[in-house]
Structures are given as C-alpha cells and as structure tokens.
Amino acid sequence: MSTPETGGDNNAPILTDTVTATSDDAAAQTGGVEESKQAGGEDMKVVEGDVAGENTSNNEAVAEQAEYANLGEEDGGFGLEEAGNDGEEKKDEEPVDYSAGLWPEYCNPGYRMPEEIEVKVKLASGDYFFPVSIEKTKSKKVYLGGYRNKMTGKIYHHSSSQTPTIIKKEVKDVSKLRCRETQTYEERTVSVQPYREAGTQMARQDLLIDNVNDYELSAKEYFTSEQLLQKKRENSVFIQRCWRGYMARCVAFEKRRSNAEYEQKLKDDATNALLAEKARQDADMYRRQHPKTNEDFSILYTELDTWRKEQMAKVKANTKAGPERVEAMNNLLLEETKVLGNIHKLKVIARKSTHVEKTEQMLNAMSKPHQWQLSSGEVAKVSTPATQRAKELLDLYNALQSPIDVVDERLDVLLHVKWSVLEFDSALTKDIADLTDREADLLNRGRSLKSMERLRKRLANLFLEFINEPNYNPRAADFLKNPLK
C-alpha cells in the first residue's frame, strides 16, 4: 500500500466512508487511463477515458487514483486491508463516483492516522484481525523512493522503501563443530623426491664394495617414559636449586649493601656533628673577639661576672682575712677593670662598624629604583629623578671614601663634589666647598696622605650629612625617622 505525502487540495470534500480498493478495482475504474514513464520514470501522462468528467479537477482526481492503483500493483500486494476502528470487517462497497470530486480515505488531505488500527489478514483458512500500533513522528518524512504527480506536484512514497526492515542475525550451526568426522585426522601417503639421492647396496659375488670407512652401530639402552619423567624431575630440582641460590645471593648482597650504607651514614652523621660543633665553637669565639650585637656583649658581661665570682671564691678559700686577702681582691679588681676596658673598646669598634654598614644599606636603598609587582608576576622597575639624584650622590660619597691612588682622579672627584653642593646656598654647602678647596690645595703642594686623614674624614661626614638632608636629596625624606617639614 502506498501513502501520499500530507498536502493537496484543501477545497476538495472529505470522504467520510471507508473505501477499500485493490489494484484490479482501480484499473477497472480508471478504464482508459494510461501511464507512460518518461525521463527515468518520473513524468506521468493521463489519457481521457470513459470515466473522465467535464471539469479539470475531476480529471486530476482520476489521475491520482490511477497512480495509487499502479503503486499498489508495483508493491506486489501484501494481502492486507484496513478495517475500521470498531473491529468490524469491511464489506464490499459500491464504486465511488470520482467525477463528483470526492477523495478516497487513504489519499484525503484531511485524514489523520489514529494511534492504533486493526488489519485484516486474508488466508485460505479464513480471515482474522490483529491490532497494529502506529509510530508517528513530528519531523518531515524523508523521501526514499516513490512517484511525483507532474500536474499537481504531489509526491507519493513507496511503502516498501519507506518501511524499515528487520535484519536477523544469522546463527551459526555448532551441532557438527566437534564430531568424529571433524576431529579425526586423515592420513595420506605422499611420495617426494629429495634433493640428495642415496641408496644401499649389499655385497655379492660379482660386486666389490669398499668397507674401509664402515663402522658398526649398536642400540643403546632403552629409555622408558618413567626414566624420562625421573630425569625431568631431577633437572627441575637442579634448576630450582640454582634459582633459589641466586635469589639468596641477591638478598644477601642487598642486606650487605644496606648495612654498609647504614654504617657509612652513621660515620657521616658523626663527622658532620663534629664539624658542626667545631663551626659553632669558632662562631662563638669570633663573636667574643668581634662582638657586634647587644646579645654578644651580654654574653661577654655574663662570662666576666661568672669569672669574677669564681676568682673571689678562690681568694676567700686560699687567703685569710687581712692584708693578704685585700691585696688579692685589689689584683682581681684590677684585672676586671682591664677586661671591662677591652669590652668597651670592642663596643666602640662595633658601634662604628655597625654605623658604617647601616649607612651603606641606607644609601643603597635610596639609589634603588621603585619596584611594583605586575599582575603577570613580573617586577617593574621605575627610576625617578629622586632615585637618580640619590644614585649620583652615592657614587660621589663612595669616591670620597675610596683610597687615593692617582692625584688627578682625586682632584676630579673633589671638583664634582664642589659643583654638586654649590647648587644650594647654605652654611653646610659652604663648609663642604671650603674643605674641598683646602684638600685640593694640600694635594697640589704635595703633602702626605697621612696628614690629610682627618680632613678627608671631616669632608666625608659633612657630605653624608648633605645626603641625609631632604632639601638636597628628596629621596632621604623616606628614610628619616623624623623628617623636617
């Protein structure tokens, strides 16, 4: 059975009665309708017959009915006919008058397929009905074969090409998979021609055979299957013994290596501990000889106090009350005073070195460019006029502190210092300019460097004071605790 695509003439009347038509009925009704396939079997030609009406609409209906009849013939006829939803068998109805413009139910544009239909099957034993569920889809039906009416433009699909087929998987027959015929090997005798020919010739009266290289062969002792099994067992035991010995040697080697590593680790740890203790003692001795922090001086004072108490205890234990004990106590006090003087000298040296280190750190921090962390993780460095000015002053200060190797270089440094300070008019800048002129005059006169040590030290201190002044070095305002406003 072929079903038309939804669409068509909306003005045509809807046929309410159920119509069952076979290919023979359709051929009898259409009479003189003929088809001629042109250009691949798509074009259709309708010839006026006995049932043709007077108007064109009736002729189109007749042509469409003829096409459906032919489609039914090409499909071969499944022997299935639709029945009404009430389950009653359809009876033969009178031929429909197509000249009146009526549509058959199967090609009526207004027809809607129900959710379930009953189909009648014609057999020799009788007819019976069975329900068929309809699977509907909302998408447009794909065209997989059929016919198109050239006059009306309607497309009709083949039911055979539009109906999906169920492919049944072939089941392999395994009934004769393991039978005697398939499991029995067929022996054949085949004659072959070897590459090397050989033969055997026995001695006789008229034939002399050379037997110089001949030797006798004797059969060996028969080797039974039990002997073979025993041989395999002995060889297996031998292989197991060799393998187990190899594994035992590997384990022993690993244990010896682990023990050796552990002993070496103990030795290394002991050596490292001795080295660390020696380094700590050297660091403590260096801190006592060159103290810098308050903690270092606190250790010295604590040790001095402990030594003083021990010496006083010895004096009291070894001397009697009187002039002898007084003299011993005076000697102890004198030694303690010398030690306190040495500690005071060390404190002065530490204060000077600490002051120099802090000054260098502050000047280096002043001359460094500003740094900002970017979102990409990189650090952006920006030099400003203030940091550039601080860098120039730091270079001049380091040049003043450096020893004099060449007199001309020293004079050049003094000249740059003088020009830098004379940009400002103050008492400090005038003092620095006077000191630079005085040192330049002494250098020109050939005075010794030792005689100018105090002059150079005073000049360096004044120039450091010049650097720490925010009016001359704007960068110094960020490092002073109480900057002047």
Secondary structure, 3 states (H helix, E strand, C coil): CCEECCCCCCCCCCCCCCCCCCHHHHHHHHCCCCCCCECCCCECCCCCCCCCCCCHHHHHHHHHHHHHHHHHHHCCCCCEEEECCCCCCCCCCCCCCHHHCCCCHHHCCCCCCCCEEEEEEECCCCEEEEEEECCCCCCCCCCCCEEECCCCCCEEECHHHHCCCCCCCCCCCCCCCCCHHHHCCCCCCCCCCCCCCCCCCCCECCECCCCCCCCCCCCCCCCCHHHHHHHHHHHHHHHHHHHHHHHHHHHHHHHHHHHHHHHHHHHHHHHHHHHHHHHHHHHHHHHHHCCCCHHHHHHHHHHHHHHHHHHHHHHHHHCCCCHHHHHHHHHHHHHHHHHHHHHHHHHHHHHHHHHHHHHHHHHHHHHCCEEEECCCCCEEEECCHHHHHHHHHHHHHHHHHCCCCCHHHHHHHHHHHHHHHCCCCCHHHHHHHHHHHHHHHHHHHCCCCHHHHHHHHHHHHHHHHHHCCCCCCHHHHHCCCCCCC
